[in-house]
Amino acid sequence: MSEVQNFKVTIDNITIEVPAGTSILNAARMIGGEVTPPAMCYYSKLKESGGKCRTCLVEVSKGSEKDPRPMPKLVASCRTNVMDGMEVKNITSEKVVDARKGIVEMLLINHPLDCPVCDQAGECHLQDLSYEHGTEGTRYDFERRTFEKEDIGPYISLHMTRCILCYRCVFTADELTNKREHGVLERGDHSSISTLLNKSLDNEFIGNIIDVCPVGALTDKTFRFKNRVWFTKPVDVHRDCPTCSGKARAWMRGDEVYRVTARKDQWGEVEEWICNDCRFHKKETTDWVIEGPSKIDRRSVISQGHYVDTKTTQILINNVIGKEPRLLMDIHDVSDVNKPEVELSRIPGPAHSDDFKTTRD
């Protein structure tokens, strides 16, 4: 049996060896940090996903050792496999940064400004993308597209005005259900997610389309307008379930379970699919065995106020720019309050004045 061949690929001046057949996006994810392109439609656990949102475009400045010519256009990193000796630019390419800015502008053309009332706020990938690459205003002066409301069942709420047509929910239904009852109808700017005949999506695993949706197009009706995600605390839980693995994440405030979702990895992808019974019907602490607080990204708004088992982001900017970053100001030298030896992430709770006792003249 032959061994899998490894290819060397350099992404933003960082070199890594990956197995042949690995996409540029997954190679970047192995490095992690800032060099990883964003992805709104690609989902590693869904077949045929990717290549639709174009947010993961990168510049290939060197094709391979055998053919060092650069690729003439930006390529979708989720759909392009690495070659031995390939060199890729993501955040170090002006073309990529400019193209990503234009893609975000296109995604926001018809997207409504309803973040204040959207249940996805605080964990929306489009919010993160627009914050990093969006502009302050819009150049679009025409009326935004609208859709008639469609009821797709007692558990899932569909808001087509927020949909970016990533197709994730369609692929999820294809893989997890015996028959798919919804899909993308029409073409162009008339395209929409629909069941065509106003059917109810009642398959046992259909609730997972809520977790894969990167925006607020598909939300949990049992959690609708009940709370903000940053006010709840994510806790890993499990139970003996005859339908799924029973491993889930409960979002609690005090002793009350506000909603239940599948556990997600650092890229926002579901680790194990859960059934509707675990997701919608088990809302009591007695229904679950609590394992402990979930590990969450320190940069996430959900981490605010939750200092237990938080993930620290790997610092890669030194390797990307090839030198130590130049600090313009050290706040500890000019502030009478902050102290460099005090790590805020280690304080068991919100920081207050007692943590920074100073002697004033």
Buried (B, 14 or more C-beta within 10 A) or exposed (E): EEEEEEBBBBBBBBEBEBEEEBBBBBBBBEBBBBBBBBBBBBBBBBEEBBBBBBBBBBBBBBBBEEEEEEBEEBBBBBBBBBBBBBBBBBBBBEEBBEBBBEBBBBBBEBBBEEBEEBBBBBBBBBBBBBEEBBEEEEEEEEEEBEBEEBEBBEBBBBBBBBBBBBBBBBBBBBBBBEEBBBBBEEEEEEBBBBBEEEBBBBBEBBBBBBBBBBBBBBBBBBBEEBBBBBEBBBBBBBBEBEEBBBBBBBBBEEEEBBBBBBBBEEBBBBEEBBBBBBBBEBBEBEBBEEEEBBBBBEEBBBBEEBBEEBEEEEEBBEBBBEEEEEEEEEEEEEEEEBEEEEEEEEEEEEEEEEEEEEEEE
